[in-house]
């Protein structure tokens, strides 16, 4: 039998911060590269809290999270074009969308989703110093099917339904 220890939180932060910072550094004029570290710190904390708080049960047997999920958050953020990353708000919306897509979309009841929303809200306030109300960001969506090419923040869902 082979046993491999879990990656430490510090190692996860260092690896994923380097990846996101390297991506944001390509857009030199934006100054958004300084947000790589707080975004990754919040992401790692969300991942660690999720694997500890949302445990699998017989009715929630799909509540199994692993390091691949954290990497999907970062990978999703790298899908956007740098020219669309024009502000801290836009980058945080992108991060929230990816975090919700990977983690919250698996949660099956309103109680779990509300708990996850609260966790995200607290970490956003602590690490990103943003005091947005959850109602302003829980339904934000990104995709490449509104304009056909770029991975961007989607407009109102009522306008998108006819296109789908």
C-alpha positions as CSV (number, residue, x, y, z in Angstrom):
1,X,0.0,0.0,0.0
2,X,1.2,3.5,-0.8
3,X,0.3,6.4,1.3
4,X,0.7,10.0,0.1
5,X,0.3,12.8,2.6
6,X,-2.1,15.7,1.9
7,X,-0.6,18.9,0.5
8,X,-0.3,21.5,3.3
9,X,-2.3,24.7,3.1
10,X,0.9,26.7,2.7
11,X,2.0,24.5,-0.3
12,X,-1.4,24.9,-1.9
13,X,-1.2,28.7,-1.5
14,X,2.3,28.9,-2.9
15,X,1.5,26.8,-6.0
16,X,-1.8,28.3,-6.9
17,X,-0.6,31.9,-6.1
18,X,2.3,31.4,-8.5
19,X,0.0,30.2,-11.2
20,X,-2.6,33.0,-10.8
21,X,0.0,35.7,-10.3
22,X,1.9,34.6,-13.4
23,X,-1.4,34.9,-15.4
24,X,-2.2,38.3,-14.0
25,X,1.3,39.6,-14.5
26,X,0.8,39.3,-18.2
27,X,-1.6,42.2,-17.9
28,X,1.0,44.7,-16.6
29,X,-1.1,47.8,-16.6
30,X,-4.0,46.5,-14.6
31,X,-2.3,46.1,-11.2
32,X,-4.5,43.1,-10.5
33,X,-1.6,40.8,-9.8
34,X,-1.5,41.9,-6.1
35,X,-4.9,40.2,-5.7
36,X,-3.6,36.8,-6.6
37,X,-2.4,36.1,-3.1
38,X,-5.7,37.1,-1.2
39,X,-7.8,35.3,-3.8
40,X,-5.8,32.1,-3.4
41,X,-5.8,32.4,0.4
42,X,-9.6,32.6,0.3
43,X,-9.8,29.8,-2.2
44,X,-7.7,27.4,-0.1
45,X,-9.7,28.3,3.0
46,X,-12.9,27.6,1.2
47,X,-11.6,24.3,0.0
48,X,-10.4,23.3,3.5
49,X,-13.7,24.4,5.1
50,X,-15.7,22.6,2.4
51,X,-14.0,19.3,2.9
52,X,-14.4,19.6,6.7
53,X,-18.0,21.0,6.8
54,X,-19.7,19.3,3.9
55,X,-19.1,15.7,4.5
56,X,-20.7,12.9,2.5
57,X,-23.8,11.2,3.9
58,X,-26.1,8.6,2.4
59,X,-28.2,11.3,0.9
60,X,-25.3,13.5,-0.1
61,X,-22.8,10.8,-1.2
62,X,-21.4,13.2,-3.9
63,X,-20.1,15.6,-1.3
64,X,-16.5,14.4,-2.0
65,X,-14.1,17.2,-2.7
66,X,-10.4,17.0,-3.5
67,X,-7.5,19.1,-4.6
68,X,-8.7,18.8,-8.2
69,X,-11.6,21.0,-7.3
70,X,-9.4,23.8,-6.0
71,X,-7.4,23.5,-9.2
72,X,-10.6,23.8,-11.3
73,X,-11.3,27.2,-9.6
74,X,-7.9,28.5,-10.7
75,X,-8.1,26.9,-14.1
76,X,-11.5,28.5,-14.7
77,X,-10.1,31.9,-13.9
78,X,-7.4,31.4,-16.4
79,X,-10.0,30.9,-19.2
80,X,-10.8,34.6,-19.4
81,X,-9.0,37.0,-21.7
82,X,-6.7,39.4,-20.0
83,X,-8.3,42.4,-21.8
84,X,-11.5,41.7,-19.9
85,X,-9.9,41.9,-16.5
86,X,-10.2,45.6,-16.1
87,X,-11.0,46.0,-12.4
88,X,-10.8,44.3,-9.0
89,X,-14.6,43.9,-9.0
90,X,-14.5,42.0,-12.3
91,X,-11.8,39.7,-11.1
92,X,-13.7,39.0,-7.8
93,X,-16.9,38.3,-9.8
94,X,-14.9,35.8,-11.9
95,X,-13.4,34.2,-8.8
96,X,-16.9,34.0,-7.1
97,X,-18.4,32.4,-10.2
98,X,-15.7,29.8,-10.4
99,X,-15.9,29.0,-6.7
100,X,-19.6,28.7,-6.8
101,X,-19.4,26.6,-10.0
102,X,-17.0,24.1,-8.5
103,X,-18.2,23.9,-4.9
104,X,-21.6,25.4,-4.3
105,X,-23.3,23.9,-7.4
106,X,-22.8,20.4,-5.9
107,X,-24.7,21.3,-2.7
108,X,-28.2,19.9,-2.8
109,X,-30.2,21.8,-0.3
110,X,-30.8,25.4,0.5
111,X,-29.3,25.1,4.0
112,X,-25.9,24.0,2.6
113,X,-25.9,26.6,-0.1
114,X,-26.7,29.3,2.4
115,X,-23.9,28.1,4.7
116,X,-21.5,28.1,1.7
117,X,-22.7,31.6,0.7
118,X,-22.0,32.9,4.3
119,X,-18.6,31.2,4.3
120,X,-17.7,32.9,1.0
121,X,-19.0,36.2,2.2
122,X,-16.8,36.1,5.4
123,X,-13.7,35.1,3.5
124,X,-14.3,37.8,0.9
125,X,-14.5,40.4,3.6
126,X,-11.4,39.1,5.4
127,X,-9.1,38.6,2.5
128,X,-10.3,40.9,-0.2
129,X,-11.7,43.6,2.0
130,X,-15.0,43.7,0.0
131,X,-18.3,44.2,1.8
132,X,-20.7,43.1,-0.9
133,X,-24.1,41.7,0.0
134,X,-24.5,38.0,-1.1
135,X,-27.6,39.0,-3.1
136,X,-25.3,41.0,-5.4
137,X,-23.1,38.1,-6.4
138,X,-24.6,34.7,-5.7
139,X,-26.1,34.5,-9.2
140,X,-23.2,35.9,-11.2
141,X,-22.4,33.8,-14.3
142,X,-19.5,33.7,-16.8
143,X,-19.4,31.9,-20.0
144,X,-18.4,32.0,-23.7
145,X,-21.9,31.5,-25.2
146,X,-23.2,35.1,-25.1
147,X,-20.8,36.5,-27.6
148,X,-19.5,33.2,-29.0
149,X,-15.8,33.6,-28.3
150,X,-14.7,35.2,-25.0
151,X,-15.2,33.9,-21.5
152,X,-16.9,36.9,-20.0
153,X,-19.5,37.9,-17.4
154,X,-22.9,37.2,-18.8
155,X,-25.7,39.7,-18.9
156,X,-29.1,39.2,-17.3
157,X,-30.3,35.6,-17.6
158,X,-33.6,36.7,-19.0
159,X,-31.8,38.1,-22.0
160,X,-29.8,34.9,-22.4
161,X,-32.6,32.4,-22.4
162,X,-33.6,33.0,-26.0
163,X,-30.0,32.5,-27.1
164,X,-29.8,29.1,-25.4
